[in-house]
Amino acid sequence: WKQLFYLTGNSKDAFNVYVQRITLQNLLKLANIHLSNLNKRYSLKMESSYKKGEELNFNLIDHYQTDQSRLVDTSSGGEKFIISLALALGLSDLASKNVKIDSLFIDEGFGTLDNKTLETVITTLETLQSEGKVIGIISHVENLKERIPAQIKISKKSNGVSIVTIV
């Protein structure tokens, strides 16, 4: 136990951090598969060395900028949306080893995407749907609404009343 304690960093939380880092590395591998399908420009990477309190940080690698590494926090809204989607899909893959996950719900975020990236995201979601996943999307983006055949439309009326229409 003393040797294990020493190898994992000599602190009571070191083993937890060690296991969390392994899990996060696995998640990032799965997320990178999805991220590559969404936008080959980016990948996610955990640094091997880190400061205390930054054990679970990871960076965005920009392959179009000589593989520059930067904090995910510095990403644009569209980049963050794609990263979040890739992480969600990776997490679904990670969890699906024990539990079958057949649905994915996305609330907004599409408005930050340029047309090319929006098309890529829609195509990815259509592929997931064809594989049997139920995809629920909440969005105000007209271009996206035109591509979704089954819709539930909520129209706001007066006095806090809304009308629900199935399109």
Backbone bond lengths (Angstrom), bond angles and torsions (degrees), N, CA, C in turn:
res aa  C-N    CA-C-N  psi(-1)  N-CA   C-N-CA  omega(-1)  CA-C   N-CA-C  phi
1 W - - - 1.449 - - 1.523 110.97 -
2 K 1.323 116.02 -39.20 1.468 119.21 178.96 1.525 110.40 -62.23
3 Q 1.334 116.58 -40.95 1.467 121.00 179.42 1.531 109.88 -64.95
4 L 1.332 118.20 -45.01 1.468 122.14 177.97 1.527 110.07 -61.91
5 F 1.325 116.76 -43.59 1.459 122.29 177.76 1.530 109.80 -58.21
6 Y 1.316 116.95 -44.32 1.463 122.14 179.58 1.535 111.09 -65.04
7 L 1.335 116.27 -45.37 1.463 120.81 -176.76 1.521 113.13 -66.69
8 T 1.329 117.06 -27.84 1.462 119.48 -178.25 1.518 112.95 -95.75
9 G 1.318 118.95 7.45 1.448 120.13 169.90 1.508 117.64 116.65
10 N 1.319 118.43 6.97 1.467 122.54 174.59 1.529 115.13 59.75
11 S 1.323 118.02 33.18 1.464 118.71 173.90 1.514 108.99 -140.30
12 K 1.335 115.93 160.04 1.472 119.62 -176.64 1.530 111.88 -65.96
13 D 1.342 118.36 -24.21 1.461 121.55 -179.19 1.526 112.92 -95.72
14 A 1.325 117.13 -4.77 1.465 120.66 -172.80 1.523 112.35 -61.16
15 F 1.331 117.82 -40.96 1.458 119.08 -179.16 1.521 110.45 -65.92
16 N 1.339 117.32 -41.56 1.469 120.68 177.05 1.524 110.82 -59.13
17 V 1.319 116.73 -45.82 1.468 121.31 179.59 1.525 109.91 -63.29
18 Y 1.322 117.00 -41.20 1.458 121.75 179.12 1.531 110.37 -58.56
19 V 1.318 117.10 -48.04 1.465 121.74 -179.69 1.533 110.47 -66.88
20 Q 1.334 117.16 -40.42 1.466 120.70 178.62 1.522 110.58 -63.46
21 R 1.320 117.57 -39.26 1.471 120.52 178.55 1.520 111.20 -64.89
22 I 1.330 117.48 -39.91 1.474 120.54 177.62 1.525 109.72 -63.28
23 T 1.323 116.75 -44.42 1.464 121.19 179.57 1.524 110.34 -63.33
24 L 1.333 117.10 -43.95 1.462 120.89 179.07 1.528 111.02 -64.17
25 Q 1.322 117.77 -38.85 1.466 120.47 177.47 1.529 110.16 -61.29
26 N 1.330 116.75 -42.18 1.469 120.19 177.42 1.526 110.92 -64.10
27 L 1.330 116.29 -41.95 1.464 120.56 178.08 1.526 110.53 -61.38
28 L 1.320 117.17 -44.16 1.463 120.47 -179.18 1.534 111.57 -64.86
29 K 1.326 117.73 -35.78 1.477 120.22 176.33 1.528 110.07 -61.16
30 L 1.333 116.04 -46.45 1.471 120.21 179.91 1.531 110.96 -67.28
31 A 1.331 116.81 -41.86 1.466 121.15 179.54 1.524 110.68 -63.86
32 N 1.324 117.74 -36.24 1.465 121.14 -179.98 1.525 112.19 -65.08
33 I 1.316 117.41 -30.51 1.471 120.71 175.45 1.526 108.85 -62.81
34 H 1.337 116.13 -47.28 1.471 120.54 179.34 1.528 111.03 -69.09
35 L 1.323 116.62 -39.47 1.463 120.82 -179.60 1.527 110.40 -63.11
36 S 1.309 117.09 -37.07 1.460 121.15 177.65 1.530 110.75 -63.34
37 N 1.326 117.10 -37.27 1.468 120.68 177.47 1.529 111.17 -70.76
38 L 1.326 116.75 -34.66 1.458 120.94 -178.89 1.524 112.07 -78.12
39 N 1.326 116.72 -43.08 1.459 120.79 -178.03 1.527 108.74 -161.93
40 K 1.313 117.01 107.00 1.465 121.73 -176.49 1.530 112.79 -65.63
41 R 1.299 116.48 -9.00 1.460 120.18 -178.12 1.527 112.44 -67.73
42 Y 1.332 117.46 -28.63 1.461 120.96 -170.16 1.523 113.32 -119.51
43 S 1.317 114.74 154.47 1.461 122.38 166.34 1.532 107.13 -148.43
44 L 1.308 115.21 166.27 1.459 121.88 -178.56 1.519 109.39 -113.52
45 K 1.332 116.21 142.60 1.456 119.87 -177.03 1.525 110.75 -147.72
46 M 1.315 114.43 137.57 1.463 120.78 172.11 1.518 108.15 -93.85
47 E 1.300 116.72 136.41 1.461 120.40 178.28 1.537 109.53 -77.34
48 S 1.326 116.65 145.96 1.468 120.11 179.88 1.528 111.31 -74.95
49 S 1.314 116.89 -30.18 1.469 119.33 176.36 1.530 108.51 -108.99
50 Y 1.312 115.76 146.52 1.453 120.81 -174.91 1.525 110.25 -156.75
51 K 1.313 115.02 161.93 1.462 121.91 176.75 1.526 109.01 -93.28
52 K 1.290 116.08 158.89 1.461 120.35 176.98 1.532 108.81 -58.83
53 G 1.312 116.02 133.60 1.452 121.62 -177.94 1.522 112.88 90.91
54 E 1.332 117.78 -9.98 1.464 121.97 179.84 1.527 111.74 -117.07
55 E 1.327 115.48 21.93 1.462 121.24 -175.04 1.526 113.03 -62.19
56 L 1.340 117.11 -30.47 1.459 120.75 -175.39 1.530 112.61 -107.99
57 N 1.322 116.90 15.55 1.462 120.52 175.45 1.526 109.69 -76.37
58 F 1.312 115.28 151.14 1.456 119.69 172.99 1.513 108.34 -143.27
59 N 1.311 115.61 160.65 1.459 122.11 -174.03 1.519 111.51 -115.27
60 L 1.315 113.76 160.30 1.454 122.65 173.54 1.518 106.92 -98.06
61 I 1.328 116.12 126.86 1.461 121.29 177.38 1.522 107.39 -101.27
62 D 1.340 115.87 125.91 1.459 122.08 -179.88 1.524 108.59 -101.86
63 H 1.330 115.61 103.62 1.462 120.78 -175.68 1.529 112.87 -73.04
64 Y 1.325 117.90 -14.99 1.464 120.83 176.54 1.527 111.40 -86.56
65 Q 1.325 116.91 -10.01 1.464 122.13 -179.64 1.527 109.18 -119.03
66 T 1.314 116.76 56.16 1.473 124.13 178.79 1.529 112.45 49.85
67 D 1.319 115.72 41.15 1.473 122.94 177.75 1.534 112.14 56.87
68 Q 1.331 114.84 35.61 1.471 119.78 175.88 1.519 109.74 -60.10
69 S 1.304 115.79 137.57 1.458 122.19 177.75 1.521 108.34 -105.38
70 R 1.329 115.85 132.54 1.468 119.18 177.51 1.509 109.26 -145.87
71 L 1.317 115.08 161.12 1.461 120.22 178.88 1.522 109.88 -65.06
72 V 1.310 116.29 142.47 1.457 121.36 178.52 1.529 109.88 -60.18
73 D 1.334 116.80 -30.55 1.479 121.50 -179.86 1.525 112.71 -59.22
74 T 1.329 117.44 -22.28 1.465 120.51 -178.32 1.529 112.07 -87.77
75 S 1.321 117.44 3.72 1.466 121.82 -177.69 1.518 111.29 -75.96
76 S 1.320 115.18 155.12 1.462 120.58 175.31 1.531 109.14 -74.40
77 G 1.318 116.33 172.34 1.465 120.86 179.17 1.515 112.44 -59.80
78 G 1.343 116.59 -43.21 1.459 120.93 178.91 1.521 112.13 -65.27
79 E 1.337 116.09 -41.35 1.464 119.86 177.93 1.522 110.70 -63.79
80 K 1.327 116.64 -43.22 1.473 120.45 179.43 1.523 111.26 -62.49
81 F 1.342 116.48 -37.74 1.457 119.77 179.16 1.525 110.21 -63.08
82 I 1.325 116.91 -46.64 1.468 121.05 -179.03 1.529 110.56 -65.35
83 I 1.323 116.83 -40.53 1.468 120.91 177.94 1.530 109.42 -62.81
84 S 1.323 116.45 -45.19 1.471 120.73 179.94 1.520 111.38 -62.23
85 L 1.326 116.54 -41.62 1.461 120.63 178.61 1.526 110.17 -64.09
86 A 1.319 117.47 -44.94 1.466 121.01 178.76 1.529 110.74 -61.82
87 L 1.336 117.16 -41.83 1.468 120.76 178.15 1.529 110.95 -65.38
88 A 1.327 117.22 -41.01 1.471 120.48 178.39 1.524 110.68 -62.75
89 L 1.326 116.63 -43.82 1.462 120.21 178.73 1.531 110.78 -66.70
90 G 1.320 117.01 -39.17 1.464 121.05 176.17 1.516 111.62 -64.00
91 L 1.326 115.96 -41.25 1.466 120.47 178.04 1.524 110.49 -64.25
92 S 1.322 116.08 -38.09 1.458 120.99 176.29 1.531 109.97 -62.02
93 D 1.331 116.97 -43.21 1.466 120.89 177.34 1.525 111.09 -63.49
94 L 1.320 115.77 -42.78 1.464 121.10 -179.07 1.525 110.65 -63.70
95 A 1.320 116.28 -44.13 1.470 120.75 -178.10 1.521 111.43 -75.07
96 S 1.329 117.49 -26.62 1.463 120.14 -174.47 1.523 113.05 -71.67
97 K 1.323 117.21 -5.47 1.461 119.28 175.37 1.530 109.92 -69.47
98 N 1.336 116.27 -26.02 1.463 120.89 -179.99 1.524 112.46 -114.33
99 V 1.324 116.77 -26.60 1.457 122.15 -175.52 1.523 108.22 -134.44
100 K 1.310 116.73 138.42 1.461 119.41 177.91 1.530 108.73 -84.83
101 I 1.322 116.40 122.58 1.458 122.02 -179.95 1.525 107.46 -111.84
102 D 1.330 115.52 114.31 1.462 120.07 -174.81 1.512 113.79 -108.58
103 S 1.325 118.14 5.36 1.459 118.74 -176.94 1.528 111.40 -139.76
104 L 1.327 112.95 154.19 1.457 121.32 178.03 1.518 106.60 -143.69
105 F 1.327 116.45 127.15 1.458 121.61 178.35 1.517 109.10 -117.77
106 I 1.316 115.55 131.39 1.464 121.73 -178.80 1.516 108.01 -123.41
107 D 1.323 115.65 124.86 1.460 121.31 -179.98 1.526 109.14 -107.14
108 E 1.323 116.01 105.06 1.470 123.68 176.86 1.527 112.45 62.73
109 G 1.313 116.51 -163.20 1.456 122.36 -179.69 1.507 113.58 95.86
110 F 1.319 117.89 -20.99 1.458 121.14 -175.85 1.527 112.37 -71.14
111 G 1.315 117.54 -24.59 1.465 121.20 -178.39 1.507 113.85 -66.48
112 T 1.339 117.39 -17.14 1.463 120.88 -179.45 1.527 112.14 -88.14
113 L 1.333 117.14 -1.77 1.460 120.67 -175.05 1.526 111.75 -95.12
114 D 1.344 116.48 142.07 1.459 119.58 172.51 1.531 107.73 -74.19
115 N 1.325 117.78 167.43 1.472 121.71 -174.67 1.524 113.28 -58.84
116 K 1.322 117.56 -40.96 1.468 120.59 -178.86 1.528 110.64 -65.49
117 T 1.321 116.79 -45.46 1.462 120.77 -179.81 1.522 110.66 -67.46
118 L 1.337 116.70 -38.68 1.465 120.92 176.96 1.525 110.10 -59.06
119 E 1.332 116.42 -43.65 1.471 121.12 178.58 1.526 110.88 -61.37
120 T 1.335 117.01 -42.64 1.460 121.44 179.10 1.522 111.05 -62.86
121 V 1.345 116.54 -43.89 1.463 121.05 179.62 1.522 110.42 -63.54
122 I 1.320 116.93 -45.05 1.471 120.83 -179.97 1.529 109.78 -61.45
123 T 1.316 117.36 -44.51 1.467 121.00 178.92 1.525 110.80 -60.92
124 T 1.327 116.80 -41.86 1.467 121.07 178.02 1.521 110.72 -62.09
125 L 1.334 116.80 -44.44 1.461 120.58 179.59 1.528 111.08 -65.73
126 E 1.327 116.87 -37.49 1.474 120.08 176.76 1.526 110.76 -64.21
127 T 1.318 116.87 -38.67 1.467 120.80 177.28 1.523 110.27 -63.25
128 L 1.334 116.56 -44.57 1.462 120.19 178.03 1.522 110.88 -61.09
129 Q 1.326 116.16 -39.69 1.456 120.48 178.64 1.530 110.36 -64.25
130 S 1.315 117.22 -41.78 1.468 120.70 -179.97 1.533 111.19 -66.16
131 E 1.331 116.45 -22.49 1.471 121.16 177.34 1.524 111.64 -85.18
132 G 1.347 117.12 2.04 1.456 120.31 175.46 1.515 116.13 106.07
133 K 1.317 117.63 -0.55 1.471 119.55 177.94 1.521 110.25 -81.28
134 V 1.323 116.00 143.81 1.458 121.91 173.10 1.521 106.09 -91.51
135 I 1.321 116.59 123.46 1.461 121.97 -178.03 1.523 108.24 -111.52
136 G 1.320 116.51 120.61 1.458 121.75 175.15 1.512 109.19 -109.87
137 I 1.329 116.50 130.54 1.464 121.13 -176.88 1.519 109.14 -128.61
138 I 1.315 115.72 131.96 1.458 121.56 172.00 1.519 105.78 -109.34
139 S 1.341 116.49 118.78 1.458 118.64 -175.87 1.522 111.60 -157.58
140 H 1.326 114.32 154.68 1.464 122.24 173.49 1.524 111.57 -111.27
141 V 1.327 117.32 4.66 1.461 122.14 -177.30 1.531 108.95 -77.09
142 E 1.347 116.07 116.21 1.469 121.45 -176.36 1.522 112.29 -59.12
143 N 1.328 116.89 -43.88 1.457 121.70 -179.15 1.533 111.01 -57.75
144 L 1.308 116.29 -37.34 1.457 121.54 179.35 1.522 110.81 -73.11
145 K 1.326 116.54 -42.51 1.465 120.81 -179.16 1.526 111.68 -60.45
146 E 1.321 116.14 -34.27 1.468 120.51 -179.73 1.524 112.00 -66.30
147 R 1.324 118.09 -24.45 1.468 122.28 -176.05 1.524 113.13 -91.74
148 I 1.322 117.45 -10.16 1.463 120.62 -176.13 1.518 109.16 -100.53
149 P 1.343 117.57 114.54 1.464 120.10 -175.13 1.534 113.85 -72.37
150 A 1.309 118.99 -40.13 1.466 121.92 -178.66 1.520 108.78 -103.14
151 Q 1.342 116.12 118.42 1.463 120.38 -176.27 1.518 111.09 -132.90
152 I 1.307 114.07 148.76 1.465 121.47 168.95 1.519 105.22 -113.41
153 K 1.320 116.33 114.76 1.460 121.45 -175.75 1.525 108.63 -104.49
154 I 1.321 116.03 130.92 1.459 121.64 178.47 1.522 107.83 -114.02
155 S 1.331 115.29 120.17 1.468 121.14 179.89 1.515 109.03 -111.47
156 K 1.318 114.73 126.99 1.454 121.28 -179.19 1.527 109.83 -79.85
157 K 1.316 115.74 130.23 1.470 122.14 175.83 1.528 107.82 -112.05
158 S 1.286 117.25 -165.98 1.467 120.60 -179.08 1.533 111.45 -83.78
159 N 1.315 115.48 164.55 1.468 124.29 176.46 1.527 113.59 57.69
160 G 1.323 117.17 33.56 1.472 120.76 175.81 1.514 113.93 75.13
161 V 1.316 118.21 14.23 1.464 122.82 -179.35 1.530 108.69 -98.01
162 S 1.327 115.69 139.26 1.458 121.64 176.45 1.521 109.34 -126.18
163 I 1.315 115.57 154.60 1.461 120.89 177.52 1.515 107.65 -115.14
164 V 1.325 116.33 131.25 1.446 122.78 179.51 1.526 108.28 -102.47
165 T 1.334 116.24 127.18 1.462 122.37 -179.86 1.530 107.96 -127.14
166 I 1.328 116.32 135.54 1.456 120.72 174.07 1.518 107.40 -96.57
167 V 1.336 116.10 121.21 1.461 121.49 -175.23 1.520 108.29 -102.66
